[in-house]
Amino acid sequence: MEEVVDKMRLLVILLLAVSIKARHIEKECKGIVVNDVLQKEEILKTHVMSPYQLAIDYDTNTLFYSYSTEDTNVFQSAYLNLKTNEFGSIHGIAGGFANAVDNKKNTVYLGGRDGIYEFNYNSKTAHRLNITDDNIWQLIYKDKLYYSKYPEEHAYVFQNGRFERVPELMNTRAMLLCVDDYNNIYFSNSSGLFIHKKANDAVIHIGDFNVNGFTYDVHGDIFFSTPDGIFSIDVAKKEVNNVANIENVSVYGVAIDITGNVIYASEDSIIRLRPTAKICPTDADTVRFD
């Protein structure tokens, strides 16, 4: 029995050695690096103007987002199947701008200028839910459905059978928000990124991040984008980590696919980053908050 265990240990060591050797450290790296690994860019969709508010339905492997039409004052919701590349604009929604997915119930919510809609996979259309007529800026789902209202920058949550102002954010502006597993609320406005701590009802300024999108991965970990790159929030360590700097391109939004790959939106494209075998050590910035 001990001999078998020793052989298994040796096999694990050899596999680790092969894995480490397969990825060699580069002296000079050109391209996008995510967590010290050089990435290959995979273009998922082109000729799409200002794609924004990315959200993934992991059950169907479908990405939802909004984009600007030729008339830049009109926004349109759309879907893109990440497996088949099927794409379509979603009809039946007035000014589709926001997207969120309840991945437990496989329900897709879409926000327009007159309220919240639900996506129908069979008809590929949206029908309006009679729960609010607000002009929706952002939608996000974390155990409950949240939205922010434009132009007031007020945050709402669906509870007790109706939408109510998020109590913790009654006295502050929130353009975008998300919630962690401990019910701490992260939110952004023109002054930067903040956290409302559930434990002591305190609001802390995390940093001067120009946040343009929050998202979760399949494990519920939080990521956000700014025009310059992609960041993650380590809730346990109370840190914001720089996942990727994206140079010479304005980032409009971010999502994380079911295998953990970063998908980001540029000015006119949606791009997935896939890891290569090249290691590129970086001095990524970390911002701590208490």
Secondary structure by P-SEA (a helix, b strand, c coil): caaaaaaaaaaaaaaaaaaaaabbbbccccccccccbbbbbbbcccccccccccccccccccccbbbbcccccbbbbbcccccccbbbbbcccccccbbbbcccccbbbbbcccbbbbbbccccbbbbbccccccccbbbbcccccccccccbbbbbbcccccccccccccccccccccccccbbbbccccccccccccccccccccccccccccccccbbbbbbcccbbbbbcccccbbbbcccccccccccccccccbbbbbbcccbbbbbbbccbbbbcbbbbbbcc
